[in-house]
Amino acid sequence: MMTVVLFLVAVLFAHAAFEDAHVRHMRTLLCAQPLELIHAQEGDTIWGIAQHHHVDGVSTYELVTWLYERNELSDSCLFPGQALVVPSSSAGQTS
């Protein structure tokens, strides 16, 4: 029984360490991106903005979470003209 408990603790610890490393990696990717200021348009959503400003190696969900934190948003309601800091949509594109 003690072996099973120790095994479960080890698995949970390994999972937590992996999640922590993943979050650090995702934040590193986002910190390396050039940023731009945009203004929300009628009908814009945080999810849609995250999809438009995709960052390789970062899921849309993770980018949505980052956008909430970076822009100090408390809910999903955006209003036309609202300023948001986002990863530059032109980053990594070639002419």
HELIX and SHEET records of a PDB file:
HELIX    1   1 MET A    2  CYS A   31  1                                  30    
HELIX    2   2 ILE A   46  HIS A   52  1                                   7    
HELIX    3   3 THR A   60  ARG A   70  1                                  11    
SHEET    1   A 2 LEU A  35  HIS A  39  0                                        
SHEET    2   A 2 ALA A  83  PRO A  87 -1                                        
END                                                                             
